[in-house]
């Protein structure tokens, strides 16, 4: 259970309160510092998966914890950014992203209980969506929207693109699970 990929995942979770505290500190460099912490956490997402494959260190604990860590760091970042961007323009993609993560997590858990988890496994498009979310959030964290409004717009546009990919991947996963979702009780083999 305590292999390097799992330790990296735990570190990612432990970085969340550090990230939040740094984001709210009253100093000029807080935006860059919070963005750096978030970017490091995002990089550990890729690194722990790479190391698990490379070192053949897959564990049930890691399979459970890795997606939870991703959802926690993204949700925490969107929540703190929502305070800075307290508008419907920002709230909409944030709501889409968080809602999709809850729906897809529940769908994966349910499909796993049916022995069908592979039909809703993470796709290549899902990985692109995750990278785009991480880039958008990093950009939004890195800039003070009052000082650099053009970069803030770039971050929000990227967040909207990520939200569209988020919806698209959710539809793909729901379509893959539709035969099970629409089956009548007792009609499964």
C-alpha positions as CSV (number, residue, x, y, z in Angstrom):
1,X,0.0,0.0,0.0
2,X,2.8,2.5,0.8
3,X,4.5,2.6,-2.5
4,X,5.8,5.7,-4.3
5,X,2.8,6.3,-6.5
6,X,0.4,6.1,-3.5
7,X,2.7,8.4,-1.4
8,X,2.6,10.9,-4.3
9,X,-1.2,10.7,-4.3
10,X,-1.3,11.3,-0.5
11,X,1.1,14.3,-0.9
12,X,-1.3,15.7,-3.5
13,X,-4.1,15.5,-1.0
14,X,-2.0,17.1,1.7
15,X,-1.1,19.9,-0.6
16,X,-4.8,21.0,-0.7
17,X,-4.9,22.8,2.7
18,X,-1.4,24.3,1.9
19,X,-2.7,25.6,-1.4
20,X,-5.8,27.1,0.2
21,X,-3.9,28.9,2.9
22,X,-1.4,30.3,0.4
23,X,-4.2,31.5,-1.8
24,X,-5.7,33.5,1.0
25,X,-2.4,35.0,2.4
26,X,-2.3,38.8,2.2
27,X,0.9,39.1,0.1
28,X,1.7,40.1,-3.5
29,X,3.0,36.7,-4.6
30,X,0.0,34.6,-3.5
31,X,-1.3,34.1,-7.0
32,X,1.9,32.7,-8.4
33,X,2.6,30.7,-5.3
34,X,-0.9,29.1,-5.2
35,X,-0.7,28.4,-9.0
36,X,2.7,26.8,-8.5
37,X,1.4,24.5,-5.7
38,X,-1.6,23.6,-7.8
39,X,0.6,22.9,-10.8
40,X,2.9,20.7,-8.8
41,X,-0.1,18.8,-7.5
42,X,-1.4,18.4,-11.0
43,X,2.0,17.1,-12.1
44,X,2.0,14.5,-9.4
45,X,-1.3,13.2,-10.9
46,X,0.6,12.3,-14.1
47,X,3.7,11.2,-12.2
48,X,2.0,8.8,-9.8
49,X,0.2,7.1,-12.7
50,X,3.4,6.9,-14.7
51,X,5.3,5.4,-11.8
52,X,2.5,2.9,-11.0
53,X,2.7,1.6,-14.6
54,X,6.5,1.8,-14.9
55,X,7.2,0.1,-11.5
56,X,4.1,-2.2,-11.8
57,X,2.9,-0.9,-8.4
58,X,-0.9,-0.8,-8.9
59,X,-2.8,-1.3,-5.7
60,X,-6.6,-1.2,-4.9
61,X,-5.8,1.7,-2.5
62,X,-4.1,3.7,-5.3
63,X,-6.9,2.9,-7.7
64,X,-9.4,4.4,-5.2
65,X,-7.3,7.3,-4.0
66,X,-5.9,8.7,-7.2
67,X,-9.2,9.8,-8.8
68,X,-10.4,11.1,-5.4
69,X,-7.2,13.2,-5.1
70,X,-7.8,14.7,-8.5
71,X,-11.4,15.6,-7.8
72,X,-10.5,17.2,-4.4
73,X,-7.7,19.4,-5.8
74,X,-9.8,20.6,-8.7
75,X,-12.9,21.2,-6.6
76,X,-10.8,23.1,-4.0
77,X,-9.3,25.3,-6.7
78,X,-12.6,26.0,-8.3
79,X,-14.1,26.9,-4.9
80,X,-11.4,29.4,-4.0
81,X,-11.5,30.9,-7.6
82,X,-15.2,31.2,-7.3
83,X,-14.7,33.8,-4.6
84,X,-12.5,35.9,-6.8
85,X,-14.7,35.3,-9.8
86,X,-18.1,35.6,-8.1
87,X,-20.1,35.7,-11.4
88,X,-22.4,33.4,-13.3
89,X,-19.8,33.4,-16.1
90,X,-17.4,31.6,-13.8
91,X,-19.8,29.7,-11.7
92,X,-21.4,27.9,-14.8
93,X,-18.2,26.0,-16.0
94,X,-17.2,25.4,-12.4
95,X,-20.6,23.8,-11.6
96,X,-20.4,21.7,-14.8
97,X,-17.0,20.4,-14.0
98,X,-17.8,19.5,-10.3
99,X,-21.2,18.1,-11.2
100,X,-19.7,15.9,-14.0
101,X,-17.0,14.5,-11.6
102,X,-19.7,13.5,-9.1
103,X,-21.9,11.9,-11.8
104,X,-19.1,10.0,-13.5
105,X,-17.6,8.8,-10.1
106,X,-21.0,7.4,-9.1
107,X,-21.4,5.9,-12.6
108,X,-18.0,4.2,-12.4
109,X,-18.7,2.9,-8.9
110,X,-22.1,1.5,-10.0
111,X,-20.7,-0.1,-13.2
112,X,-17.9,-1.6,-11.1
113,X,-20.5,-3.3,-8.9
114,X,-22.0,-4.8,-12.1
115,X,-18.6,-6.0,-13.3
116,X,-18.7,-3.4,-16.1
117,X,-16.1,-0.8,-15.0
118,X,-14.1,-1.2,-18.1
119,X,-16.9,0.2,-20.2
120,X,-16.6,3.5,-18.4
121,X,-12.8,3.5,-17.9
122,X,-10.9,6.7,-18.4
123,X,-10.6,7.5,-22.1
124,X,-7.9,9.5,-24.0
125,X,-10.4,12.3,-24.3
126,X,-10.9,12.2,-20.6
127,X,-7.2,12.7,-20.1
128,X,-7.2,15.7,-22.5
129,X,-10.1,17.1,-20.5
130,X,-8.1,16.7,-17.3
131,X,-5.0,18.4,-18.7
132,X,-7.1,21.3,-20.1
133,X,-8.8,21.7,-16.7
134,X,-5.4,21.8,-14.9
135,X,-4.0,24.3,-17.4
136,X,-7.1,26.6,-17.1
137,X,-7.1,26.5,-13.4
138,X,-3.4,27.1,-13.2
139,X,-3.7,30.2,-15.4
140,X,-6.7,31.5,-13.3
141,X,-4.7,31.0,-10.1
142,X,-1.5,32.6,-11.4
143,X,-3.0,36.0,-12.3
144,X,-4.6,38.7,-10.3
145,X,-7.7,39.3,-12.5
146,X,-7.6,43.1,-11.7
147,X,-4.0,43.5,-12.8
148,X,-4.0,41.1,-15.7
149,X,-7.6,40.9,-17.1
150,X,-6.5,39.6,-20.5
151,X,-4.9,36.5,-18.8
152,X,-8.0,36.1,-16.7
153,X,-10.1,36.0,-19.9
154,X,-7.7,33.4,-21.4
155,X,-8.1,31.3,-18.2
156,X,-11.9,31.5,-18.3
157,X,-12.0,30.7,-22.1
158,X,-9.8,27.6,-21.3
159,X,-12.1,26.7,-18.5
160,X,-15.1,26.8,-20.8
161,X,-13.4,24.6,-23.3
162,X,-12.6,22.2,-20.5
163,X,-16.2,22.3,-19.3
164,X,-17.4,21.4,-22.9
165,X,-14.9,18.5,-23.0
166,X,-16.2,17.6,-19.5
167,X,-19.8,17.4,-20.8
168,X,-18.7,15.5,-23.9
169,X,-16.8,12.8,-21.9
170,X,-19.7,12.5,-19.5
171,X,-22.1,11.9,-22.5
172,X,-19.6,9.2,-23.8
173,X,-19.5,7.5,-20.4
174,X,-23.3,7.6,-20.0
175,X,-23.8,6.2,-23.5
176,X,-21.4,3.4,-22.8
177,X,-23.4,2.6,-19.6
178,X,-26.8,3.2,-21.1
179,X,-27.6,-0.5,-21.7
180,X,-27.2,-1.1,-18.0
181,X,-28.9,2.1,-17.0
182,X,-31.9,1.4,-19.1
183,X,-32.3,-2.3,-18.4
184,X,-35.4,-3.4,-16.6
185,X,-35.0,-4.8,-13.0
186,X,-34.1,-8.4,-13.1
187,X,-33.4,-8.4,-16.9
188,X,-29.6,-8.5,-16.5
189,X,-27.9,-11.8,-17.2
